[in-house]
Amino acid sequence: MKLRLALIVLVLANVGYWLWARGDLAGFGLMPAGITEREPQRLSRQVHPEWLQIRKDGKDGKTGNGNTTAAP
C-alpha cells in the first residue's frame, strides 16, 4: 500500500513538473522564468557580438586552440 502511494505521488510530481516546464500552468501564475524572460541582461552586456567569426580548420592541421598536429 505504501509503495503504491509513493508511486502515485511520484507520477503526479512528474506530470506537474512537465506541465510547469512547458508553461501550461502559466494561467495559474506558475511558469518558469525562461518563458517570459530571455536573459536581456546578457544581451546588454555583450561587447561587439558582430565581431564573432566561425572559421573552419585550415589544411595545415592547426586546431582551434593554436596547437598543431605532429606529422609522422
N, C-alpha and C positions, 0 to 999 in steps of 0.2 A: 504494500500500500504506500509506503514512504517513497519507494523507488518510482512508482507511477506518478506521484505528486511532484517529485523532483523533475521528472521528465516533462511533465506538463508545464511547469514553471520555466524550464529552460527553453522549451519550444516557444512559449509566449514571449519570453525575453528576446529570442532571436527574431521573431516576427516584428516585435516592437522596434528593435534596432534597425531592421531592414526598412520598415516604413519611415522611421525617422531619418535614416541616411538618404533615402530617395526624396525626401521633402514632402511626403504625403501628409505629415502631421502639421504642416505649416498653418492650416486653418485653426489649429488649437494653440498657436504661438510656439510650437515646438519644432525647431528646424536647426540644422547645423549651420554654422557661420558661413560656410563656403557657398551656400545658395544665394545669399543676399550680398555678400561681400567678397570681392575678388582680390583682396590684399592691395588696395590702392596705395598704401604707404610704400610698398615695394616698387611700384611703378614710379612714384615720385622721387625715389632715391636713386634711380638708375642714372648713370652718367654716360651719355652718348651711346645708347644701345645700337644705333645705326652703324657704329664703327665695327661691330662684331662681324667677323668673316669666318665662314666654314670652308676649310680647304681640304682637298684630298691629299693623301700621301703622295710624295713625289716618287719618281722612278729611281732615285738614288738610294732608297732603302731607309731614309730617315723616318723616325716615328714622330708622333705628336709632341713628345717631351724633349726633343732635341737629341736623343740618343741615336746612334747609328747601329745597324746590324753588322756583325763581322762576316766578311766574305771568306768562304772556305778556301 
